[in-house]
Every structure is written in structure tokens, then in C-alpha cells.
Amino acid sequence: MKKIPFLLSIGLLLFQFGCKKTTEIETLETQQQFKGKAVVYQVFTRLFGNTNTTNKPWGTIEENGVGKFNDFTDKALSEIKALGVTHIWYTGVPHHGLITDYSEYGISNDDPDVIKGRAGSPYAIKDYYNVNPDLAVDVTKRLEEFKALIDRSHSANLKVLIDIVPNHVARNYQSLTKPEGVKDFGVDDDTTVEYKKNNNFYYVVNQDFEVPDFINNYTPLGGDTHPLADGKFLESPAKWTGNGSRSPKPNIYDWYETVKVNYGVSPEGKKDFDELPEGFENKDYVAHFNFWKDKDVPDSWIKFKDIALYWLDKGVDGFRFDMAEMVPVAFWSFMNSAIKMKNPNAFLLAEVYQPHLYREYIKKGKMDYLYDKVQLYDTIKHIMQGKGLTDNIPPIIEDLKDIEHHMLHFLENHDEQRIASPEFAGNALKGKPAMVVSATISSSPTMLYFGQEFGEDGSENAGFGKPSRTSIFDYVGVPSLQRWVNNKQFDGGKSLEKELALRDFYKRLLNFTISSPALMGGYLDIHNFNRQHTDNYTQKVLSFVRYSGQEKLIIISNFSEDNTYDFELQLPENVIKSLNLNEGVYQLEDQLYDTYTTSLQVVKNKATVQIHLKPLESLVLKIKN
């Protein structure tokens, strides 16, 4: 359903009748419990507590070290919470393929020919009913250790998210700890046919799988010897590869370590399941749940629904769904409605990179949030790199205004380059105006990737892949984070001064966003008006207004790292009316550092404020009544 923030809907209604005053809006708001923005802290679990600084390329777990669940102590979690975080996404928790030998615990060894890196891809899940043994102090109690981490996170008032990767699983999927009655993926498949509705995989009939031809001098494990690294992997018949390759010998650039899951869509595109009736995009999750009650759905649907409910029972509060657009929308209606029936407050975040599909996955698929990658992230990245104009941002906000709350904003994640890397911006400070815009321009959640708050540059050569992204495939340390972790004191005792200053910025900004009523209210563009009418207001500057009956903000950011801008910012007549501003002088106070004050002068239908904006500076100016 289309969701308009409550405060905005009330404000528009009162403006329509033209006779209500701010005090009456405030009275209505006080009758509602304020619910602020969500802030997600994504942390790569095995890297967070690793204090080993060796960082040998392709290093073993013994050489380079690994973090554990237990490294997230009460102190560590309280510091993360103090950043202004509401949800913590523990990335890489489900048991995925990896090279470290855990055979003494009954866990089969994984073949380096179909594993990326030495620590393995967190998106090639081997056992959905247990967790990565690397993360446990006692491998036999790894599930109990993760449950204890969930409990500690909850005690710190943090909601817990983990990954579910419905499009594909590891080639050697085998659950050792699945609940009674649960069967592994593919166990009951008819492998004599390419496709059958209740098969979990697609098959290349009568052909065996072949390991890709490795190119560009790549060799598994960097050339280290391993008894299974022989250029072979037994899979007969071959299965389709995770990204949809139908070849028994996938390309090196295919997701060759995974196999694609079948959701009841034939190779020709025929759907062997019911479609949602017309108008169901406007119905709630209860109606969706009831619709699927008597329907015959593909076996893979049931398996993934059961996996999600299993983790909810363990205390997980939500999920990040990998590559959701590669799975039918109808499945998401089925699974997400079942999740919401069990936990109506579950936080459901998904990757969907095709804007024309956004509304379908939100409304029909019952997703809470999607990555705003293709529009806002890509546009801000170009601006940070000096390739784009701030003029390109307001049209994005206009285009997404009906679903703005559902589009999660971020500047870093495990798939993207670090801001401080030369391949992105080469300077962590360029993230400051970008983060202010990203975190304040809508009511959507904000995501922060661990190490971003210190300006981590991802420059380590860990093994598989290239620097600029902190490795998700190998055992490695994260230097700026390690300095803050300070031998697990989590106090920044070894941090550089510039790292602590940057973290302080993120802390101020994020804590403001989760407590600001205006950021859950209305948005008004003032950028375009000032580009046309204000001298010295350039394409390096962006400004907008956020407001509710309780709070009115003028937000201005300077993306230039070289230029200071002085100008007389103007509020158009429609903005003056929307903010209920009378003639007079209003004091403005910056909400980030409390050191900047100025005044807004309103004369008739004109409002102006003198702005002095330093390089890479942002001002969040609150209008004092």
C-alpha cells in the first residue's frame, strides 16, 4: 500500500482547509507515539573482532585470524548503539562454503575449485540451519553462541538482521542440523529432466559439471596446494549456476560456486504457481497470507519460508534478502506475509536494482525496504567523484515520493567500494555532505557499513578480488576498525585523531536523525529555486526543507572540497506557507555541532538567510519559533 508519513498527511489535510494553526498540528502529533528513522549498522561478522594485523594475501585462519560472535561484547554493542544505530545486520552468519578444515566436527570439507577466497563467499550458503563455524569459539556450540549474541544485541536495544539468499545455494549444500522432517535442497529432485515444478534445482541432463577455465593468472587459494584443488568437482548431472548460466561449464565470471534455485518457473518462463489477483498490491499482509493458504506452491517456496520462520524462532528480527529480483514476486508475497504473521514488526530489506520493479516488490512482494542504489546512491557517488551535479538529486526524490519511505539509503556496503578508496572518492571526508543528504532527505532508513565511520579505505590485498572493497572472501583485518577496537577494549585507544573526528560526525548525524520528527515528516525542494535565483549558489550545493508541526529544518550541503560558498539562501513562497512562517526574524541553529547560528528573515512573501558554507560542510538548521 502507498504509505504517506502520518505527519505529512495531517499537514497536507490542514493546509487544504487553510484555517488550522501550527499549535493544532502539534496537538495532533502529541497524540501519536513518535517513531523515528531506522539506522542499520551492517557489520561483516568475521572481520569485526579480528585483531590480527598480518594480512597475508590468501592467508589461512591461523595466519590472518578471524573474529568471533563473542567479540561483540556488551561494551562493543553499547558503542555501536551509541552511534545512533537501531538495527544491526550481522553479515555472513549462515554456514557457507569455506576452506578451513572442520571435518573433526562432522562438517564436510569444501572444494577450492568452487569456493571464492579462503574464507568463502557468505552468499554461497551450505547449511541454512546453522552458522559459520569460523565464528564460534566452540564449534560444537556455534548455534548457542550466535543465540547468545542475539540476546546481547537485544539487551543493547538493537534489532538483529541476517542474510537470506533465496536465489541460489552452494554447490555442496548439506545441512547437518536441520529440524526433524526437513529435507535438504535437491534430495527429492528428478534429475532426469531439466525442470519440474517441485525440483529445487534446474539440471543439465546427462552432462557432468566442469570447473570454469581460470584466467588472468587466477588459481584457487593463490596457488597453495590443497588435496581437493585439482580442477575437478563432482556434480552429475550438472546444475544451472546461480546467476542463471545453463552451461555445464560456467564462465569464471559466473557465480560458479552456487546453483540456482527453482521457484516453479520453467526454462521457457512458464509459471507453475498462482498469480496474485488484480488489486492485491493494495491489500495487507494478512490478506496475502490468507490467499496462499490453500494454494499448491513449489517445494522451494516452502523450504525458504521454513528457513525464515526458523530464524525468527531463534530471535532474529528481520532479514536482508540477496538479489530479490531474481526470484518471482509471488514467492515474496507468500514468504513475507508468513514472516509478518509471525512477527508483524519484522524488518525486511531487499536488493532490487531495477527501478521499474520497485513498486511491485514493495506492494505485491510485501518488502519493507529496498536499496536505493541505482538512483540516489549512484547519483551521489558521481557527485562525490566530481562527475555529477546536485541538480540530479531533486528529480530522484520526486520520482520516488510515493515510496520514499521504503528506499533505504547508504554510501557503503560489502558490494561497493569504500569511499576513501582511490577507486571511489579517495577521501573519507567527501562522505560527510553525502551522508547528510542520504540520511536526511527522506524518511527512509539509513545504512552505515562498519569501518565507514573511521574512513576505512579497503586497500588490503586479501586474496580473491581486488582492493577498494573490504574483502568478503578471505581472512583479513580492517586496520582503522582494529585501531578503534584496541585489543577488544572498543574505546578508540589506538585510533587516529582524524578517525575519531569522523566517527564523532557520524555519531552526531545519526543520533539526530533517529530523534528528529521533521525527518519523518514533509519534504520540500528549495534547490531548484535557488539555482535559478541565488547568486553563488552552484551545482556543488544542495538544499531542501524537512518539516513537521514540531520541527522545521533547512538542510544545506556543500559537495566541493575546495570552495567556500557565501550566498543568500531563499525560501519560495510555497515553502513559507507550508512552514506557517509569519513576517519577522527567526533564529536558526545548527543541529550537528551547535556552533553555527544565523537568522531567517521573512518579509511579506520572501524569506532569506545568509549562509556561509565551508568545503564539504553541511548545515542542519532548525528554525526556532
C-alpha positions in Angstrom: 0.0 0.0 0.0 1.1 3.5 -0.7 2.4 5.0 2.6 2.5 8.7 3.3 4.2 9.7 6.6 1.5 10.5 9.1 2.7 13.9 9.9 2.8 14.9 6.2 -0.7 13.6 5.6 -2.0 15.6 8.5 -0.1 18.7 7.4 -1.5 18.5 3.9 -5.0 18.0 5.1 -4.9 21.0 7.4 -3.3 23.2 4.6 -6.0 22.2 2.3 -8.7 23.7 4.5 -6.4 26.7 5.2 -7.6 27.5 8.7 -5.5 25.4 11.1 -2.5 26.7 13.0 0.8 25.0 13.9 -0.3 24.6 17.5 -3.2 22.4 16.4 -0.9 20.2 14.3 1.4 19.9 17.3 -1.5 18.8 19.4 -2.4 16.1 16.9 1.2 14.9 16.8 1.5 14.6 20.5 -1.4 12.1 20.4 0.8 9.8 18.3 3.8 7.9 19.5 6.8 9.3 17.7 8.6 6.7 15.6 11.9 7.9 14.3 14.1 6.8 11.4 15.8 3.4 11.5 19.6 3.2 11.2 21.1 -0.2 10.1 24.7 -0.9 11.0 26.0 -3.6 8.6 28.9 -5.4 10.1 30.9 -8.2 8.4 30.8 -10.5 11.4 34.0 -12.4 10.9 36.1 -9.2 10.5 34.8 -7.1 13.4 36.7 -8.6 16.3 39.8 -9.8 14.4 42.8 -8.1 16.0 45.4 -9.9 13.8 47.2 -7.4 11.6 49.2 -9.8 9.4 47.0 -9.5 6.3 48.9 -12.1 4.2 47.3 -12.5 0.8 45.3 -15.8 0.8 46.3 -16.2 4.5 44.8 -19.0 6.5 42.6 -18.5 9.5 45.7 -19.3 11.7 47.9 -16.7 9.8 45.4 -13.9 9.4 43.0 -14.5 12.3 39.2 -14.2 12.4 36.6 -12.5 14.6 34.1 -14.4 16.7 30.5 -13.9 17.8 31.9 -13.4 21.3 33.9 -10.4 20.2 30.6 -8.5 20.2 30.7 -7.8 23.9 28.3 -5.7 25.8 30.8 -2.9 25.6 31.1 -3.2 21.8 27.4 -3.3 21.3 26.8 -0.4 23.6 29.3 1.7 21.5 27.5 0.6 18.3 24.2 1.6 19.8 25.6 4.9 20.8 26.4 5.7 17.2 22.7 6.1 16.7 22.0 2.6 15.4 18.7 0.8 15.7 19.3 -2.4 13.8 22.5 -4.4 13.4 22.9 -6.6 10.3 25.3 -9.4 11.0 26.6 -10.3 7.5 27.9 -13.8 6.8 26.2 -15.7 9.6 24.6 -18.7 7.9 27.0 -21.5 7.3 28.6 -21.0 3.9 31.3 -22.9 2.0 34.8 -22.2 3.3 38.3 -23.9 3.1 39.2 -24.3 6.8 39.0 -27.9 7.8 36.2 -28.7 10.3 35.9 -32.4 9.4 36.5 -33.4 13.0 33.1 -31.9 13.8 31.4 -33.9 11.0 31.4 -31.0 8.6 32.5 -31.9 5.1 35.4 -30.2 3.5 34.8 -27.7 0.7 36.5 -27.8 -2.7 38.6 -24.7 -3.5 37.7 -25.1 -7.2 34.1 -24.0 -6.3 34.9 -21.6 -3.4 35.8 -18.0 -3.8 38.6 -17.0 -1.5 39.8 -19.0 1.5 37.1 -17.9 3.9 34.4 -18.3 1.3 31.5 -16.2 0.0 28.8 -15.5 2.5 26.3 -15.8 -0.4 27.1 -19.5 -1.1 25.1 -21.0 1.8 25.9 -24.6 2.7 23.6 -25.1 5.7 20.7 -22.8 6.4 20.0 -24.3 9.7 23.4 -23.5 11.3 26.0 -20.8 11.4 29.5 -20.3 10.1 31.9 -22.4 12.3 34.6 -19.8 11.9 32.6 -17.5 14.1 32.5 -19.8 17.1 34.9 -20.3 20.0 33.4 -23.8 20.4 32.3 -25.2 17.0 30.0 -27.7 18.7 28.1 -24.8 20.3 28.2 -22.4 17.4 24.4 -22.0 17.3 24.3 -21.4 21.0 27.0 -18.7 20.7 25.0 -16.9 18.0 21.8 -17.1 20.1 23.7 -15.5 22.9 24.8 -12.8 20.6 21.2 -12.2 19.6 20.3 -11.9 23.3 23.2 -9.4 23.9 22.1 -7.4 20.9 18.6 -7.2 22.2 19.9 -6.2 25.6 21.7 -3.3 23.9 18.3 -2.3 22.3 19.5 -3.4 18.9 17.3 -5.4 16.4 19.1 -8.2 14.7 19.1 -8.8 10.9 20.8 -11.7 9.0 21.0 -12.7 5.3 18.8 -15.0 3.4 19.9 -15.8 -0.2 16.9 -17.3 -1.9 18.1 -17.2 -5.5 21.0 -19.8 -5.0 22.8 -22.1 -2.6 26.3 -23.5 -2.5 27.0 -26.4 -4.9 27.7 -28.7 -2.0 24.6 -27.7 0.1 24.2 -30.1 3.0 22.5 -29.3 6.3 23.8 -31.2 9.3 21.4 -29.7 11.8 18.1 -29.3 10.0 15.0 -29.9 12.1 13.3 -33.2 12.0 11.2 -33.7 8.9 13.2 -31.1 6.8 14.8 -32.4 3.7 17.9 -30.8 2.0 17.5 -28.9 -1.2 17.6 -31.3 -4.2 17.2 -34.6 -2.2 13.8 -35.4 -3.9 14.6 -33.9 -7.3 14.0 -35.8 -10.5 17.5 -35.3 -12.1 16.4 -36.9 -15.4 14.7 -33.7 -16.5 15.8 -30.1 -16.8 12.8 -28.8 -14.9 10.0 -30.0 -12.8 7.8 -27.8 -10.6 8.9 -29.3 -7.3 12.5 -29.8 -8.2 14.7 -27.5 -6.2 17.2 -27.1 -8.9 17.5 -27.0 -12.7 19.6 -29.7 -14.4 21.8 -30.0 -17.5 20.6 -33.5 -18.2 23.2 -36.2 -19.0 26.2 -33.8 -18.6 28.6 -33.5 -15.7 29.7 -30.2 -14.2 33.1 -28.8 -15.2 35.1 -26.3 -13.3 35.5 -23.0 -15.1 38.7 -22.2 -17.0 40.5 -19.8 -14.7 42.0 -16.8 -16.4 44.2 -13.7 -15.7 46.7 -15.9 -13.7 44.0 -16.8 -11.2 44.4 -20.1 -9.3 42.4 -21.2 -6.3 44.0 -20.3 -2.9 46.6 -18.3 -4.8 48.3 -21.5 -5.9 48.6 -23.1 -2.5 48.4 -26.8 -2.6 45.2 -28.5 -1.3 44.1 -32.1 -1.7 40.8 -31.0 -3.4 42.3 -28.3 -5.6 42.6 -30.5 -8.7 40.4 -28.7 -11.3 37.5 -31.1 -10.7 34.2 -31.1 -8.8 31.8 -34.0 -8.9 28.3 -32.9 -9.8 26.3 -35.3 -12.0 24.2 -34.2 -13.7 25.4 -30.5 -13.7 23.0 -27.9 -12.3 22.3 -24.4 -13.6 24.7 -21.9 -12.0 23.4 -19.3 -9.5 23.3 -16.4 -11.9 21.3 -18.5 -14.4 24.0 -19.9 -16.6 22.7 -23.1 -18.2 26.2 -24.4 -19.2 27.7 -27.4 -17.5 30.9 -25.4 -17.6 30.2 -21.9 -16.3 32.4 -18.9 -17.1 34.8 -17.6 -14.5 32.6 -14.5 -14.2 29.5 -16.6 -13.5 28.5 -17.3 -9.9 30.1 -20.7 -10.4 30.3 -21.5 -6.6 26.5 -21.6 -6.5 23.5 -23.3 -8.1 20.2 -21.6 -9.0 17.1 -22.5 -7.0 13.9 -23.3 -9.0 10.8 -21.4 -7.9 8.4 -23.1 -10.3 9.4 -21.1 -13.4 10.1 -23.3 -16.4 13.2 -22.6 -18.7 10.7 -21.1 -21.1 9.3 -18.8 -18.5 6.0 -20.6 -17.7 4.9 -20.1 -14.1 3.7 -23.2 -12.3 2.0 -21.3 -9.5 -0.9 -19.0 -8.9 -0.6 -15.3 -9.6 -1.9 -12.7 -7.2 -5.3 -11.4 -8.2 -5.7 -7.8 -9.6 -5.7 -5.3 -6.8 -3.7 -7.4 -4.3 -1.0 -4.8 -4.3 -3.4 -2.7 -2.2 -4.1 -5.4 0.3 -2.2 -6.0 3.6 0.0 -9.0 4.5 -2.9 -10.7 6.3 -4.9 -10.9 3.0 -1.8 -12.1 1.2 -1.2 -14.8 3.8 -4.8 -16.0 3.6 -4.6 -16.0 -0.2 -1.8 -18.6 -0.2 -3.3 -20.8 2.5 -5.0 -23.2 0.1 -2.6 -22.9 -2.9 -0.2 -25.6 -4.2 3.1 -23.8 -4.3 6.5 -25.1 -5.4 8.6 -27.0 -2.9 11.4 -24.4 -2.9 8.9 -21.8 -1.6 8.1 -23.9 1.4 11.7 -24.6 2.1 12.7 -21.0 2.3 9.6 -20.0 4.3 10.5 -22.6 6.8 14.1 -21.3 7.0 12.9 -17.7 7.7 10.5 -18.9 10.4 13.3 -21.0 12.0 15.4 -17.9 12.4 12.6 -15.8 13.7 12.2 -18.5 16.4 15.8 -18.0 17.3 15.2 -14.3 17.9 16.2 -12.8 14.6 14.2 -9.6 14.0 14.5 -9.4 10.2 16.3 -10.3 7.0 18.3 -8.8 4.2 17.3 -10.7 1.0 20.0 -11.1 -1.6 19.2 -10.4 -5.2 15.4 -10.5 -4.6 14.5 -9.5 -8.1 15.8 -12.8 -9.4 13.0 -14.6 -7.6 9.3 -14.2 -8.5 7.3 -11.5 -6.8 4.6 -14.0 -5.9 7.0 -16.0 -3.8 7.8 -12.9 -1.8 4.1 -12.4 -1.2 4.0 -15.9 0.1 7.1 -15.8 2.3 6.9 -12.2 3.6 3.3 -12.5 4.6 4.2 -15.6 6.6 7.0 -13.7 8.3 4.8 -10.8 9.1 2.1 -13.1 10.5 4.7 -14.4 13.0 6.4 -11.0 13.6 4.5 -8.0 12.3 7.5 -5.8 13.1 10.0 -7.9 11.2 12.4 -5.7 9.2 12.5 -6.9 5.5 15.2 -5.4 3.3 15.9 -6.5 -0.2 18.2 -5.9 -3.2 16.2 -4.8 -6.2 18.2 -2.9 -8.8 15.6 -2.3 -11.5 13.6 0.9 -10.6 10.6 -0.2 -12.7 10.2 -3.2 -10.4 10.4 -1.2 -7.1 6.7 -0.7 -6.5 5.9 -4.3 -7.5 8.3 -5.8 -4.9 7.1 -3.3 -2.2 3.4 -3.6 -2.8 2.9 -7.1 -4.1 6.1 -8.7 -2.6 5.5 -7.0 0.8 9.0 -5.8 1.2 9.6 -3.1 3.8 12.7 -1.6 2.2 14.7 -1.8 -1.0 18.2 -0.5 -1.7 18.1 3.0 -3.4 21.2 2.1 -5.3 20.6 2.7 -8.9 19.1 6.2 -8.4 20.3 8.0 -5.2 23.5 6.1 -4.4 24.8 6.1 -8.0 24.0 9.8 -8.4 25.6 10.9 -5.1 28.7 8.8 -6.0 29.1 10.7 -9.3 28.8 14.0 -7.4 31.4 12.9 -4.9 33.7 11.9 -7.7 33.3 15.3 -9.4 31.4 13.8 -12.3 27.8 14.7 -11.5 25.7 17.7 -10.4 23.5 18.1 -7.3 20.8 19.2 -9.8 20.2 15.5 -10.5 19.1 14.7 -6.9 15.7 16.5 -6.7 14.2 14.7 -9.7 15.0 11.4 -8.0 13.2 12.4 -4.8 10.2 13.5 -6.9 10.2 10.2 -8.8 10.2 8.1 -5.7 8.0 10.3 -3.5 5.2 7.7 -3.3 7.6 5.1 -2.0 10.3 7.3 -0.4 10.0 5.7 3.0 10.7 2.2 1.5 14.0 3.2 -0.2 16.9 2.5 2.2 19.9 4.9 1.7 23.6 4.0 2.0 27.0 5.1 0.8 28.9 1.9 1.5 28.1 -1.8 1.8 30.0 -5.0 1.2 29.4 -4.9 -2.5 30.5 -1.3 -3.0 33.9 0.4 -3.0 35.0 2.2 0.2 34.5 6.0 0.0 38.2 6.5 0.9 39.5 4.2 -1.7 41.1 5.8 -4.8 38.6 4.0 -7.0 35.7 5.8 -5.3 36.4 9.3 -3.8 39.9 8.9 -2.4 38.9 10.9 0.7 36.7 9.8 3.5 35.7 13.4 4.2 33.8 13.6 0.9 31.4 11.2 2.5 30.3 13.9 5.0 27.9 16.0 2.8 26.8 12.9 1.0 25.9 11.2 4.3 23.9 14.2 5.5 21.9 14.2 2.3 21.5 10.5 2.3 20.4 10.4 5.9 18.1 13.4 6.0 16.4 13.8 2.6 13.7 11.3 3.3 12.0 9.2 6.0 13.7 6.0 4.8 16.2 4.0 6.9 19.9 4.8 6.7 22.6 2.2 6.5 26.2 2.5 7.7 28.8 -0.1 6.8 31.3 -1.0 9.6 34.5 1.0 9.2 32.9 3.7 7.2 32.7 5.8 10.4 36.6 5.7 10.5 37.3 6.3 6.9 38.4 2.8 6.1 39.9 2.6 2.6 39.7 -1.2 1.8 43.3 -1.2 0.5 44.3 -4.6 1.7 45.2 -7.3 -0.9 43.4 -10.2 0.9 43.4 -12.7 -1.9 40.3 -13.2 -4.1 39.3 -10.0 -5.7 40.9 -6.6 -5.7 41.3 -3.8 -3.1 38.8 -0.9 -2.7 36.2 -3.2 -1.1 37.0 -4.8 2.2 37.3 -8.5 1.3 34.3 -10.7 2.0 36.1 -13.8 0.7 39.2 -14.0 2.8 40.6 -13.8 6.3 41.7 -10.2 6.8 42.0 -7.4 9.3 40.4 -4.0 8.9 43.1 -1.5 10.1 41.0 1.6 11.0 38.5 -0.6 12.9 41.2 -2.5 14.6 42.7 0.7 16.0 39.3 1.6 17.5 38.7 -2.0 18.8 42.1 -1.5 20.6 42.6 -5.1 21.7 38.9 -5.5 22.3 38.5 -2.6 24.6 36.3 -0.9 22.0 37.4 2.6 23.1 39.3 4.1 20.1 42.5 3.9 22.2 44.7 3.5 19.1 42.6 5.4 16.6 44.0 8.3 14.7 42.6 11.8 15.6 41.0 12.1 12.1 39.3 8.8 12.6 37.8 9.8 15.9 36.7 13.1 14.5 34.9 11.3 11.6 33.3 8.9 13.9 32.1 11.8 16.0 30.5 13.3 12.9 28.6 10.1 12.1 27.5 9.8 15.7 26.1 13.3 15.8 24.4 12.9 12.5 22.8 9.5 13.1 21.6 10.3 16.6 20.0 13.4 15.3 18.2 11.5 12.5 16.6 9.0 14.9 15.2 11.7 17.2 14.0 14.2 14.6 10.3 14.5 14.0 10.9 16.6 10.9 12.8 13.8 9.2 9.7 11.6 9.4 7.5 14.4 8.0 7.4 16.5 4.9 10.0 17.3 2.2 10.2 20.5 0.2 12.7 21.2 -2.5 14.4 24.6 -2.4 17.4 23.7 -4.6 15.9 24.4 -8.0 14.6 27.8 -6.9 18.0 28.8 -5.5 19.8 27.6 -8.6 17.7 30.0 -10.6 17.5 33.0 -8.3 20.5 32.9 -5.9 24.0 34.3 -6.8 26.9 32.0 -5.9 24.6 29.0 -5.3 26.2 26.4 -7.5 25.7 22.8 -8.7 28.0 21.7 -5.9 25.4 22.8 -3.3 22.2 21.1 -2.4 19.4 22.4 -0.1 16.0 21.2 1.0 13.5 21.6 3.8 12.2 18.9 6.1 9.3 19.7 8.5 6.6 18.6 10.8 4.4 20.6 13.2 7.0 20.1 15.9 10.2 20.8 14.0 11.3 22.7 10.8 14.7 22.2 9.3 16.6 23.8 6.4 19.4 21.5 5.3 22.3 22.7 3.1 25.3 20.6 2.0 28.5 21.6 0.1 30.0 18.8 -2.0 33.0 20.9 -3.0 36.3 20.0 -1.3 37.9 23.3 -2.4 35.3 26.1 -2.3 33.6 28.0 0.4 30.2 29.5 -0.6 28.6 32.6 0.7 25.1 33.3 -0.5 21.6 34.5 0.5 19.5 31.3 0.5 15.9 31.9 -0.4 12.7 30.1 0.5 10.0 30.2 -2.2 6.5 31.4 -1.3 5.0 27.9 -1.3 7.6 26.9 1.3 6.9 29.9 3.5 3.2 28.9 3.5 3.9 25.2 4.2 6.0 26.1 7.2 3.5 28.6 8.5 6.1 31.3 8.7 4.8 34.8 9.7 6.7 38.0 9.0 9.6 38.5 11.3 13.0 37.2 12.2 13.6 33.5 13.2 16.8 32.2 14.8 18.4 29.2 13.1 20.6 26.8 15.0 22.8 24.0 13.5 21.8 20.6 15.0 25.1 18.9 14.3 27.7 20.9 16.1 25.8 23.7 17.8 28.4 26.3 16.8 26.6 27.8 13.8 23.8 30.3 14.2 22.1 32.6 11.7 18.7 34.1 11.2 15.9 33.8 8.7 14.1 37.0 7.7 10.6 36.8 6.5 9.2 39.9 4.8 5.8 39.5 3.0 6.2 36.6 0.6 10.0 36.5 0.8 12.3 34.6 3.2 16.1 34.8 3.1 19.0 33.6 5.2 22.7 34.4 4.9 24.7 31.2 4.5 28.5 30.7 4.9 29.3 27.1 3.8 32.8 25.7 4.1 34.2 23.0 1.9 32.4 19.6 2.5 30.3 21.3 5.2 26.7 20.6 5.9 24.3 22.6 8.0 21.1 21.2 9.6 19.4 24.4 10.6 16.5 24.3 12.9 14.0 27.2 12.8 13.4 28.4 16.3 9.8 29.6 17.0 
